[in-house]
Structures are given as structure tokens and as C-alpha cells.
Amino acid sequence: MWQCLKGKGIMTIQQVVTRMKDKLSIVLVLAALLSGCTPNDFIRRSMDRMAPTEDVELAHKSFSAIRSGDFATMIELLDPQFITEETESDLMEMAALFDQGELLSTELVGCNVHSSRDGRRSHLSYQYEFADGWVLASIMIDTDGDERSVFGINVHPLPAALGEINAFTLENRGARHYIMLALAVAIPIFIFWTVYLCARSKIEKKALWIFFILLGIMRIQLNWTTGQMGFQPIGFQIPGAGISKMGLYAPWILTVSVPLGAIWFQLKRFKLLSADAHPHSEQSPPNTPPSRPPDA
């Protein structure tokens, strides 16, 4: 049963960053500026406010029990259905991952809370900085009335801080990264240039054409950290490319779309220019020589 806690019941590193609830958006940036703090600070504060206080306290209590070797306390906090003969040995393995020297800092990096009539389930993830390394610890807490229990827990060693792992950098990137980055730059340039040409043209229904030109069809995505590709055949994007992340330490997602409207307009414009350059003119029939008079 402990396998559920180590697999299905917890979040992997990639799931953590995709479950981070605070999305970077214009609203958050504006709110951060108005509040007098940086966007990153604002996101951290928002995440801290979203995490239920009771669940945060239980998470700290659970990880502290594991780090200190107080496995009896940790077992008492677990949901009884997951307690097996292997529970203590699994907790010992997690404690060994925490043994990386002096603890320097602890930061909440993932928060997902789902509430329903039956109760509440919280997914919380913490990044631990030690003198000799980094650790990502994830916990799932179920709340039913006044009762609260740990439904899943896991600990992962990290090669570096999540902010460094998921940084947008060109170092050690493959061909797909460079191709997607080139498309992400070229497609918007092509679209805006086409919008400029459309705005100066005398085409009918110009506003509809401009909207169609700005709209990208389908979505091709690249996880900048892992290199994993994704494809959405039904999807739209303005202006045909973009970059986003789902949280403060989440990986950057690069997205490009097919500029169908821009391509269509350019083909239509090319045909019109070709027609103007080679106008069709009516040709007069060639002069016929006069017929010879019949022989006398």
C-alpha cells in the first residue's frame, strides 16, 4: 500500500511544476507593481495565502518528523489504509535524502487545493536548501471535518534549485529548442508585417481580415526544461506564438501556431499583384494580306 504513497499518491517534479496554482499573468504583474513589491515576491505571498494554515502546519510537522527520525509520529499522521510493514523502512529512505548538512532555507513552491462537499485535499510541495544539496518534498493532505491525515508523501533529491533547473537558457539545448525559438520569433514578425500590409490595402472587410491574420491555428508546445513536445490540433493563439510558465519555478513552455490567416492573405495579395503586373489585354486579329485577283 505504501507504493500508492510513493507513486500515485504524490507528485513528481514535473507534476509539481504543472500543478503550481499561481499563473504568471498580466493581472499578477500589475497587482505586484501596485502593491510595491516585485512580481516574484507577490507570487510567493499569494501562494502562502492560498495554502491552508492547518495543512501547512501538518506538512512541516510531517517533514520534521521524518528528518529527525521520529517515524512513530509520522506513522500516526498517515492515513491508516497506507500503513504497512514497509512503512518505516520507506520513511528511513526519505530521511536519508534529507541528510545533506545544515538546513539553510525552506520554501513553498507548489500549492494545489481542491475542496468539495466531502472535504478538502491539499497538494503542497516544498524546496529544501541544505548546505550540501537540494530536496523537493511533496505531501498530500486530506481533510474530513476536523480530521486530517497524510494521504501521500514523497521526497526527491534535486541537482540544483528549481529556479536554476527551469531557467530559460540556451545552454545544453538541442535542435528542437533552437527551431522552436526561431519559429516563436519569426511567426509574430510575419503576422505583424502581414497586418501592416492588410491595413494599407483596399481589401473589403478589413477588420475581419486583420483578426484572421492575427489568429494562429493549432498549438505546438515545447517544455524548455525537458524538451518534451506537445501538439493540440484544436487550438488558437494570438499572435501565433507565446511563452508562459505555470508558476514561479515552473518550466517555461514555448508555444507556436500555424499563421494560416497571414499565409492566406499573402497568397491572395500575391495573386492580385501578379494580375496587376500582367493585365489581360484583348489582342486584335492579325492583318490578313489582300487576296489575289482571279486570273483572267
Steps between C-alpha positions, in 0.01 A plus 500: 500500500797731553555485126195723464671756718820485299335498159135585443453687823773757450623742236814454295720800421326556166154464658595747771585774256187433293281512810634829626186703539627853462520580128723782386268746333464868430256530789755367747773725365281809523386405849861450605601841369206665676587327827858626486673160471657297221284250304693206651440626853133552422467144368669358809266690728196393298603136520556525874152647543339227288649215704270410795675582826409167662636305204821702498551423869438130442742499206777658708428258785518202264826599334655594832408156639663329202816713518540437874434127470179517703327241281243409765357853484502493121315167492233642730442782250457261206166380371463153660426327169855566381687374805682173426801307623719694256389844617782555747770390254358734237507785749864421575582533129332842493688607812828410329415737213455783751844433651695756299652721762366815660154618394533843343147576377155355436262637237150409388528447124176314419145538628183339370188488715181322400191546717169316474204400713692196616796699625824646373816363345818709495813435296793692646859492376802646676851568379763437768842658468774325695869574521576198279201487266136560417188292571143518371248367751134449405207415721129438447269573791134398526259690726163356601328723753740543791705195404814543298741235373795461264380323185828506309857613547821489300850642499718562194863616491561790261821566305451873561235752598178481296553857387833399350374170356211670321682818399458621142847449361657384173758287677483126422195537272432289193393570143129500588557782748668719239240418235211581732668818621559614141135431413384683814686809380431474126127423511395815691723714274338345193152551647551866595655576162196343335269705722685814387453407134135419558438831676641689199311296244156572355365156580138468612414398858841615615429457874405134455809442291725653768347281770542193280863594430579541871350162587731199508346158432601186695757504780844339513661517845849441631596455863822699507642301793424142396474546121165322500276594207121531495247549223144634515321469165213713629645817642532870429756761597561870445743598354607149398769442765554544870693397808355433844554321829254367755679617809803671646733202452313317226666427164446740214258378233565627148197490269469566127202481264450489125438859369230381262331839465828676423598236243156520337514878474853496356393249231197714416717811485755324277228404251369856491848643446568249226176592329588871516847437361368298205162647404296301250459702179286417205711428194379617158497236226809510275477681169436263210664568169268606218383214286634478144256579222391200302693429181336638188 
